Amino acid sequence: MQLNNKTAVIGTSIMAPVTGQERSLEEILYDVTRAALKDAGLAISDIEGIVVASNDQIDGRAISVMAASGSVGGVDRDILSTPSAGEHAFVMGVLRVASGQYQTQLVVSWSATEATALNEVERLGADPYFHRRLPLDEMSSYALQATSLSRKVPAAPVAARALAQRRKSGAAIDPKRWPIEAGMVSRPVTGAVALVLACEDFVAARSRSNPAWVRGMGWAAETGFLGDRDLATAPALEEAARQAYAQAGISAPADMFDVAEISDPTPYQELIALEGLGLSARGGWLDDISAGAFEPKGRLPVNPSGGIRAVNPVYCAGLVRIAEAANQIRGQAGGHQIPGAKAALAHAASGFAMQYQTVVVLGGQQ
């Protein structure tokens, strides 16, 4: 599907991890929203619509978006809530601008750590007849996926360990989910992220000098029953990438990007993402990693921000990847800025064993 109206990211704010107990969730959302608006040089009155993504179970409250509406400026303003992951709120925001019915959108998502046991929250969200009895949570699904990948690609554990050594986890933990090893994953943290989107006419009228344009976007999902899937592959990711690359006119993705921000909850999932995105074939994983291909000064810097393994705000981690990629294009990525980045790839995955896949291609002015 072609995007008829061009859409750009003109403001971002990432707050992760949020530490301490001084601020309530409502205060955090107010702060992240105000920071994104300030970055865009706008007031809330300039925003025509808002899309938020939240999860009641992770938040530990019912209809969590109701608590957020006032904080993000939703009173007397068009606000839409999606119970899906943060990246899907971004997709909805872009589609709203592309429809021509809105000039601007504010996209906000967050992930709290108020639930007593996140793995129990995830287990209760699984189907009650098979998956819940495993018991299944996201980390268990990643372990099953890693096992399936290792069975088909004997070199996968070696490549995963090499990735883990090159990119250390933040608050590293031992997941106790074989074959995922201690230090390959990081502890969930509280976080929030907000982006301001605008159409081409609005950007021109406001003379924005550093927008990150959405050149292509795609999303797809696999079946919810793990037994019906080949967990060593990612067909939904391949389809999402195909859609995004077709829109952006990209035929050789491994050579077309200056930087990539991809979902990497474990090194095994990063390997699957590298293949599904067309950035590195499984037969070349070890060679690419050994050559430093994905290092900040390599042929394609991957996750210069540190990725999910550095900071893991579970529910909004995918939207953080999109915000980080947009910041690279806008030259506002701070200490992990890739000099001269003009084309960026963002990948977000969510659900058990990366069931839902979203790919976004971002670029600067041409």
The 8 nearest C-alpha neighbors of each residue, nearest first, counted from 0:
[[1, 2, 246, 242, 217, 216, 3, 245],
 [0, 2, 3, 246, 215, 4, 216, 245],
 [1, 3, 4, 97, 0, 5, 94, 215],
 [4, 2, 97, 1, 5, 98, 99, 0],
 [5, 3, 97, 2, 6, 99, 198, 98],
 [4, 6, 199, 198, 97, 3, 2, 7],
 [5, 7, 198, 197, 213, 212, 199, 4],
 [8, 6, 212, 211, 197, 196, 210, 213],
 [7, 9, 196, 211, 210, 195, 10, 212],
 [10, 8, 210, 39, 195, 196, 7, 211],
 [11, 9, 39, 195, 38, 35, 194, 8],
 [12, 10, 194, 35, 193, 195, 322, 38],
 [11, 13, 35, 193, 192, 34, 31, 194],
 [14, 12, 192, 15, 191, 193, 11, 319],
 [13, 15, 191, 190, 192, 16, 17, 12],
 [16, 14, 190, 17, 13, 191, 189, 312],
 [15, 17, 190, 189, 188, 18, 14, 310],
 [16, 18, 15, 189, 190, 14, 19, 188],
 [19, 17, 16, 20, 189, 188, 15, 21],
 [18, 20, 21, 17, 22, 16, 189, 23],
 [19, 21, 22, 18, 23, 17, 24, 189],
 [20, 22, 19, 23, 18, 26, 27, 24],
 [23, 21, 20, 26, 27, 24, 19, 25],
 [22, 24, 26, 25, 27, 21, 20, 28],
 [23, 25, 27, 26, 28, 22, 111, 67],
 [24, 26, 28, 23, 27, 70, 67, 29],
 [25, 27, 29, 23, 24, 28, 22, 30],
 [26, 28, 24, 30, 29, 25, 31, 23],
 [29, 27, 31, 25, 30, 26, 70, 32],
 [28, 30, 70, 26, 32, 27, 31, 71],
 [29, 31, 27, 33, 28, 32, 34, 26],
 [32, 30, 34, 28, 33, 29, 12, 193],
 [33, 31, 35, 29, 34, 30, 71, 193],
 [32, 34, 36, 30, 35, 31, 37, 29],
 [33, 35, 37, 31, 32, 36, 12, 30],
 [36, 34, 11, 12, 38, 10, 32, 37],
 [37, 35, 39, 33, 41, 38, 34, 40],
 [38, 36, 40, 34, 39, 35, 33, 41],
 [37, 39, 10, 35, 36, 40, 34, 11],
 [40, 38, 10, 36, 9, 37, 41, 35],
 [39, 41, 37, 38, 36, 42, 10, 35],
 [42, 40, 36, 39, 37, 45, 43, 38],
 [43, 41, 44, 45, 36, 40, 46, 37],
 [42, 44, 45, 46, 72, 41, 36, 33],
 [43, 45, 42, 46, 47, 41, 72, 76],
 [46, 44, 43, 42, 41, 47, 103, 102],
 [47, 45, 43, 103, 44, 48, 104, 105],
 [48, 46, 103, 104, 101, 45, 77, 102],
 [49, 47, 77, 104, 46, 78, 105, 76],
 [48, 50, 78, 105, 104, 106, 79, 77],
 [51, 49, 79, 106, 80, 88, 78, 92],
 [50, 52, 107, 80, 108, 106, 88, 81],
 [53, 51, 108, 81, 85, 82, 88, 80],
 [52, 54, 82, 108, 109, 64, 55, 51],
 [53, 55, 57, 56, 82, 58, 63, 52],
 [54, 56, 58, 60, 63, 61, 57, 59],
 [55, 57, 59, 58, 54, 120, 60, 114],
 [56, 58, 59, 54, 55, 114, 111, 112],
 [59, 57, 55, 111, 56, 60, 113, 54],
 [58, 60, 56, 114, 57, 55, 113, 61],
 [61, 59, 55, 58, 63, 62, 56, 57],
 [60, 62, 63, 55, 59, 56, 58, 64],
 [63, 61, 64, 65, 55, 60, 66, 54],
 [62, 64, 65, 61, 55, 66, 60, 67],
 [63, 65, 67, 66, 62, 68, 53, 80],
 [66, 64, 63, 67, 68, 62, 69, 61],
 [65, 67, 64, 63, 68, 25, 69, 62],
 [68, 66, 64, 70, 65, 69, 25, 71],
 [69, 67, 73, 65, 70, 71, 66, 64],
 [68, 70, 72, 73, 71, 67, 74, 66],
 [71, 69, 29, 67, 68, 72, 25, 28],
 [72, 70, 69, 68, 29, 73, 32, 67],
 [73, 71, 69, 70, 74, 68, 43, 76],
 [72, 74, 68, 76, 69, 71, 78, 75],
 [73, 75, 76, 72, 69, 68, 77, 78],
 [76, 74, 73, 77, 72, 78, 69, 68],
 [75, 77, 73, 74, 78, 48, 47, 72],
 [76, 78, 48, 49, 73, 47, 79, 75],
 [79, 77, 49, 73, 48, 50, 76, 80],
 [78, 80, 50, 49, 51, 81, 77, 48],
 [81, 79, 51, 50, 52, 82, 78, 64],
 [80, 82, 52, 83, 51, 88, 79, 53],
 [83, 81, 53, 52, 54, 80, 84, 55],
 [82, 84, 81, 52, 87, 85, 53, 54],
 [85, 83, 86, 87, 314, 52, 315, 82],
 [84, 86, 315, 318, 52, 88, 108, 87],
 [87, 85, 318, 89, 88, 317, 84, 90],
 [88, 86, 90, 89, 85, 84, 91, 83],
 [87, 89, 91, 85, 86, 90, 50, 52],
 [90, 88, 92, 86, 87, 91, 106, 93],
 [91, 89, 87, 93, 88, 92, 94, 86],
 [90, 92, 88, 94, 89, 93, 95, 87],
 [93, 91, 89, 95, 90, 94, 104, 88],
 [92, 94, 96, 90, 95, 91, 97, 89],
 [95, 93, 97, 91, 96, 92, 98, 90],
 [94, 96, 92, 98, 93, 97, 91, 101],
 [95, 97, 101, 93, 98, 94, 99, 102],
 [96, 98, 4, 94, 99, 95, 2, 3],
 [99, 97, 95, 96, 100, 94, 4, 3],
 [98, 100, 97, 101, 96, 4, 102, 95],
 [99, 101, 98, 96, 95, 102, 97, 47],
 [102, 100, 96, 99, 103, 95, 47, 48],
 [101, 103, 198, 197, 96, 201, 47, 100],
 [104, 102, 197, 46, 196, 47, 101, 96],
 [105, 103, 48, 196, 49, 46, 195, 92],
 [104, 106, 49, 195, 194, 50, 196, 48],
 [107, 105, 50, 194, 193, 51, 49, 89],
 [108, 106, 193, 51, 192, 50, 105, 52],
 [109, 107, 52, 85, 51, 315, 192, 191],
 [108, 110, 191, 315, 190, 53, 192, 314],
 [109, 111, 314, 190, 189, 312, 315, 313],
 [110, 112, 189, 58, 113, 57, 190, 109],
 [113, 111, 189, 114, 188, 57, 110, 58],
 [112, 114, 111, 59, 58, 115, 57, 189],
 [115, 113, 59, 116, 112, 57, 117, 58],
 [114, 116, 113, 117, 112, 119, 59, 120],
 [117, 115, 119, 118, 114, 120, 113, 112],
 [116, 118, 120, 119, 114, 121, 115, 57],
 [117, 119, 121, 120, 136, 116, 122, 137],
 [120, 118, 122, 121, 116, 117, 123, 136],
 [121, 119, 117, 123, 118, 122, 56, 124],
 [120, 122, 118, 136, 124, 119, 123, 117],
 [123, 121, 119, 136, 135, 124, 125, 120],
 [124, 122, 120, 125, 121, 119, 131, 127],
 [123, 125, 121, 122, 120, 126, 131, 127],
 [126, 124, 131, 122, 123, 130, 127, 121],
 [125, 127, 130, 131, 128, 129, 124, 123],
 [128, 126, 131, 129, 125, 130, 132, 123],
 [129, 127, 126, 130, 131, 132, 125, 133],
 [128, 130, 132, 131, 127, 126, 133, 125],
 [131, 129, 133, 132, 135, 126, 125, 134],
 [130, 132, 134, 127, 125, 122, 135, 133],
 [131, 133, 134, 130, 129, 128, 127, 135],
 [134, 132, 135, 130, 131, 129, 122, 136],
 [133, 135, 132, 131, 130, 122, 136, 139],
 [136, 134, 122, 133, 130, 131, 139, 140],
 [135, 137, 122, 121, 139, 118, 138, 140],
 [138, 136, 140, 351, 139, 141, 121, 352],
 [137, 139, 141, 140, 136, 142, 176, 174],
 [140, 138, 142, 136, 141, 137, 135, 176],
 [139, 141, 352, 143, 137, 142, 138, 351],
 [142, 140, 144, 138, 352, 139, 143, 145],
 [143, 141, 145, 139, 144, 140, 176, 177],
 [144, 142, 140, 146, 141, 145, 147, 139],
 [143, 145, 141, 230, 147, 142, 146, 231],
 [144, 146, 142, 148, 143, 147, 267, 141],
 [147, 145, 143, 149, 144, 148, 142, 150],
 [146, 148, 144, 150, 231, 145, 149, 230],
 [147, 149, 231, 145, 151, 150, 146, 152],
 [150, 148, 152, 146, 153, 155, 151, 147],
 [149, 151, 147, 148, 152, 153, 146, 231],
 [152, 150, 148, 149, 153, 147, 231, 155],
 [151, 153, 149, 154, 155, 150, 148, 281],
 [154, 152, 149, 155, 150, 151, 156, 148],
 [153, 155, 157, 152, 156, 158, 149, 285],
 [154, 156, 158, 149, 157, 152, 153, 159],
 [157, 155, 159, 158, 154, 160, 149, 153],
 [158, 156, 160, 154, 155, 159, 161, 285],
 [157, 159, 161, 155, 156, 285, 160, 162],
 [158, 160, 266, 156, 162, 161, 157, 267],
 [159, 161, 163, 157, 162, 158, 156, 164],
 [162, 160, 158, 164, 159, 163, 157, 165],
 [161, 163, 159, 165, 160, 164, 266, 166],
 [164, 162, 160, 166, 161, 165, 183, 167],
 [165, 163, 161, 162, 166, 167, 160, 159],
 [164, 166, 162, 163, 167, 161, 294, 160],
 [167, 165, 163, 164, 162, 168, 305, 308],
 [166, 168, 163, 164, 165, 169, 309, 182],
 [167, 169, 308, 309, 171, 185, 184, 182],
 [168, 170, 309, 171, 185, 310, 308, 167],
 [171, 169, 185, 186, 168, 172, 309, 310],
 [172, 170, 185, 182, 168, 169, 184, 186],
 [173, 171, 185, 182, 181, 174, 186, 184],
 [172, 174, 181, 175, 182, 180, 171, 184],
 [173, 175, 176, 172, 181, 179, 180, 184],
 [176, 174, 173, 177, 180, 179, 181, 178],
 [177, 175, 174, 179, 142, 178, 139, 138],
 [178, 176, 179, 142, 175, 180, 146, 174],
 [177, 179, 180, 176, 142, 146, 145, 156],
 [180, 178, 177, 176, 142, 183, 181, 174],
 [179, 181, 183, 178, 182, 173, 177, 174],
 [180, 182, 173, 183, 172, 174, 179, 184],
 [181, 183, 171, 184, 172, 168, 180, 173],
 [182, 184, 181, 180, 265, 163, 168, 266],
 [185, 183, 308, 182, 265, 171, 168, 172],
 [186, 184, 171, 170, 308, 168, 172, 169],
 [185, 187, 170, 172, 171, 188, 311, 184],
 [188, 186, 311, 312, 313, 185, 189, 112],
 [189, 187, 312, 16, 311, 190, 112, 186],
 [188, 190, 111, 17, 112, 110, 16, 312],
 [191, 189, 15, 312, 16, 110, 14, 17],
 [192, 190, 109, 14, 108, 13, 15, 110],
 [191, 193, 13, 12, 108, 107, 14, 109],
 [192, 194, 107, 12, 106, 11, 35, 32],
 [195, 193, 11, 106, 10, 105, 35, 196],
 [194, 196, 105, 10, 9, 8, 104, 11],
 [197, 195, 8, 104, 103, 7, 9, 105],
 [198, 196, 103, 7, 102, 6, 201, 202],
 [197, 199, 6, 102, 201, 200, 5, 96],
 [198, 200, 202, 201, 5, 203, 6, 197],
 [201, 199, 203, 202, 198, 204, 102, 197],
 [200, 202, 204, 198, 203, 199, 205, 197],
 [203, 201, 199, 205, 200, 207, 204, 206],
 [204, 202, 206, 200, 201, 205, 199, 207],
 [205, 203, 201, 206, 202, 200, 207, 199],
 [204, 206, 202, 203, 207, 201, 200, 40],
 [207, 205, 203, 204, 202, 208, 201, 209],
 [206, 208, 202, 205, 209, 210, 203, 9],
 [209, 207, 206, 210, 202, 329, 364, 203],
 [208, 210, 329, 207, 211, 363, 9, 330],
 [209, 211, 9, 7, 8, 329, 212, 208],
 [210, 212, 8, 7, 363, 325, 362, 328],
 [213, 211, 7, 362, 361, 6, 214, 363],
 [212, 214, 361, 215, 6, 7, 360, 211],
 [215, 213, 247, 360, 361, 212, 362, 246],
 [214, 216, 243, 247, 246, 360, 213, 359],
 [215, 217, 243, 359, 358, 360, 242, 218],
 [218, 216, 239, 243, 242, 358, 357, 240],
 [217, 219, 357, 239, 356, 358, 216, 220],
 [220, 218, 235, 239, 356, 355, 238, 357],
 [221, 219, 355, 235, 354, 356, 222, 218],
 [222, 220, 354, 235, 223, 355, 219, 234],
 [221, 223, 224, 220, 227, 228, 354, 225],
 [222, 224, 225, 221, 354, 351, 227, 228],
 [225, 223, 226, 222, 227, 228, 130, 126],
 [224, 226, 228, 227, 223, 222, 230, 229],
 [227, 225, 224, 228, 229, 230, 223, 222],
 [226, 228, 225, 224, 229, 222, 223, 230],
 [229, 227, 225, 226, 230, 222, 224, 221],
 [228, 230, 231, 232, 227, 233, 226, 147],
 [229, 231, 144, 232, 228, 147, 148, 233],
 [232, 230, 148, 147, 229, 144, 233, 151],
 [233, 231, 230, 229, 234, 271, 148, 275],
 [232, 234, 236, 235, 275, 237, 271, 231],
 [235, 233, 237, 236, 238, 232, 275, 221],
 [236, 234, 219, 238, 220, 237, 233, 221],
 [237, 235, 239, 356, 233, 238, 234, 275],
 [236, 238, 234, 275, 240, 235, 239, 241],
 [237, 239, 241, 235, 236, 240, 234, 242],
 [240, 238, 217, 218, 236, 242, 219, 241],
 [241, 239, 243, 237, 238, 242, 358, 244],
 [240, 242, 238, 244, 239, 243, 245, 237],
 [243, 241, 217, 239, 245, 240, 244, 238],
 [242, 244, 216, 215, 217, 240, 246, 245],
 [243, 245, 249, 247, 241, 246, 242, 248],
 [246, 244, 248, 242, 247, 243, 241, 249],
 [247, 245, 215, 243, 244, 248, 1, 242],
 [246, 248, 215, 214, 244, 245, 249, 243],
 [249, 247, 245, 246, 244, 250, 215, 243],
 [250, 248, 244, 247, 251, 245, 252, 255],
 [249, 251, 252, 248, 244, 245, 255, 247],
 [250, 252, 253, 254, 249, 255, 277, 278],
 [253, 251, 255, 254, 277, 250, 249, 278],
 [252, 254, 278, 251, 255, 277, 256, 279],
 [255, 253, 252, 251, 256, 299, 298, 278],
 [256, 254, 252, 253, 251, 257, 249, 342],
 [257, 255, 342, 343, 258, 254, 344, 252],
 [256, 258, 340, 342, 343, 299, 341, 255],
 [259, 257, 300, 343, 256, 299, 301, 344],
 [260, 258, 344, 301, 343, 345, 302, 261],
 [259, 261, 302, 345, 320, 301, 324, 344],
 [262, 260, 346, 345, 263, 259, 347, 320],
 [263, 261, 347, 346, 348, 264, 307, 269],
 [262, 264, 269, 265, 268, 307, 266, 261],
 [265, 263, 307, 308, 262, 184, 268, 266],
 [266, 264, 263, 267, 268, 184, 183, 269],
 [267, 265, 269, 159, 268, 162, 263, 163],
 [268, 266, 270, 269, 265, 159, 145, 271],
 [269, 267, 271, 270, 265, 266, 263, 272],
 [268, 270, 263, 266, 272, 267, 271, 273],
 [271, 269, 273, 267, 268, 272, 266, 274],
 [270, 272, 268, 274, 269, 273, 275, 267],
 [273, 271, 269, 275, 274, 270, 276, 268],
 [274, 272, 278, 270, 279, 276, 271, 275],
 [273, 275, 280, 279, 277, 271, 272, 276],
 [276, 274, 272, 237, 277, 273, 236, 271],
 [275, 277, 273, 274, 278, 272, 240, 237],
 [278, 276, 274, 275, 279, 252, 253, 273],
 [277, 279, 253, 273, 276, 274, 252, 280],
 [280, 278, 274, 273, 277, 284, 283, 281],
 [279, 281, 274, 283, 282, 284, 278, 277],
 [282, 280, 284, 283, 274, 279, 270, 152],
 [281, 283, 280, 284, 285, 279, 286, 152],
 [282, 284, 286, 280, 281, 285, 287, 279],
 [285, 283, 281, 287, 286, 282, 288, 279],
 [284, 286, 288, 158, 287, 283, 289, 282],
 [285, 287, 289, 283, 288, 284, 290, 282],
 [288, 286, 290, 292, 284, 285, 289, 283],
 [287, 289, 291, 285, 290, 286, 292, 284],
 [290, 288, 286, 291, 287, 285, 292, 161],
 [289, 291, 287, 288, 292, 286, 297, 285],
 [290, 292, 288, 294, 289, 293, 297, 287],
 [291, 293, 297, 298, 287, 290, 294, 288],
 [294, 292, 300, 301, 299, 297, 291, 298],
 [293, 295, 297, 300, 291, 296, 292, 301],
 [296, 294, 300, 297, 303, 293, 337, 301],
 [295, 297, 294, 300, 298, 299, 293, 292],
 [298, 296, 292, 294, 293, 299, 295, 291],
 [297, 299, 292, 300, 293, 296, 294, 257],
 [300, 298, 293, 297, 258, 257, 292, 301],
 [299, 301, 293, 295, 258, 294, 297, 259],
 [302, 300, 259, 293, 303, 260, 258, 299],
 [301, 303, 260, 306, 304, 305, 259, 261],
 [302, 304, 305, 335, 301, 295, 300, 306],
 [305, 303, 302, 306, 335, 323, 260, 309],
 [304, 306, 309, 302, 303, 308, 307, 166],
 [307, 305, 302, 308, 304, 309, 263, 310],
 [306, 308, 311, 310, 309, 264, 263, 262],
 [307, 309, 168, 185, 306, 184, 310, 264],
 [308, 310, 169, 168, 305, 307, 306, 311],
 [311, 309, 307, 308, 169, 312, 306, 16],
 [310, 312, 307, 187, 313, 188, 308, 316],
 [313, 311, 188, 190, 316, 189, 110, 187],
 [314, 312, 316, 311, 315, 187, 110, 188],
 [313, 315, 110, 316, 312, 84, 109, 85],
 [314, 316, 85, 318, 109, 317, 108, 313],
 [317, 315, 319, 312, 313, 318, 314, 311],
 [318, 316, 347, 320, 319, 86, 315, 85],
 [317, 319, 86, 85, 321, 320, 315, 316],
 [318, 320, 322, 316, 317, 321, 323, 192],
 [321, 319, 323, 317, 318, 260, 322, 345],
 [322, 320, 318, 324, 345, 319, 323, 325],
 [321, 323, 319, 325, 324, 320, 326, 318],
 [322, 324, 326, 320, 325, 321, 319, 327],
 [325, 323, 327, 321, 326, 322, 343, 345],
 [326, 324, 322, 328, 327, 323, 211, 321],
 [325, 327, 331, 329, 332, 323, 324, 328],
 [326, 328, 330, 324, 332, 325, 329, 336],
 [329, 327, 325, 326, 330, 341, 340, 211],
 [328, 330, 326, 209, 331, 327, 211, 210],
 [331, 329, 327, 328, 326, 332, 336, 340],
 [330, 332, 326, 329, 333, 327, 336, 328],
 [333, 331, 336, 326, 327, 335, 330, 334],
 [334, 332, 336, 331, 335, 330, 326, 327],
 [333, 335, 336, 332, 304, 337, 331, 303],
 [334, 336, 333, 303, 332, 304, 337, 295],
 [335, 337, 332, 333, 334, 327, 338, 330],
 [336, 338, 340, 335, 339, 327, 295, 258],
 [339, 337, 340, 336, 330, 327, 257, 341],
 [338, 340, 341, 337, 330, 257, 328, 327],
 [339, 341, 257, 328, 338, 337, 342, 327],
 [340, 342, 363, 362, 328, 339, 257, 343],
 [343, 341, 362, 256, 257, 361, 340, 328],
 [342, 344, 258, 361, 256, 259, 324, 257],
 [343, 345, 259, 360, 359, 260, 361, 258],
 [344, 346, 260, 359, 321, 261, 358, 259],
 [347, 345, 261, 358, 357, 262, 260, 359],
 [346, 348, 317, 357, 262, 356, 261, 86],
 [349, 347, 356, 353, 355, 262, 357, 317],
 [350, 348, 353, 355, 354, 84, 356, 351],
 [349, 351, 354, 353, 355, 352, 137, 348],
 [350, 352, 137, 353, 140, 354, 349, 136],
 [353, 351, 140, 141, 354, 144, 350, 137],
 [354, 352, 349, 348, 350, 351, 355, 356],
 [353, 355, 350, 221, 352, 351, 220, 349],
 [356, 354, 220, 349, 348, 353, 350, 219],
 [357, 355, 348, 236, 219, 218, 347, 235],
 [356, 358, 218, 347, 217, 346, 239, 348],
 [359, 357, 346, 217, 216, 240, 239, 345],
 [360, 358, 216, 345, 215, 344, 243, 361],
 [359, 361, 344, 215, 214, 213, 343, 216],
 [362, 360, 213, 343, 212, 214, 342, 211],
 [361, 363, 342, 212, 341, 211, 343, 328],
 [362, 364, 211, 341, 328, 212, 365, 210],
 [365, 363, 362, 210, 212, 211, 209, 341],
 [364, 363, 362, 341, 212, 342, 211, 210]]
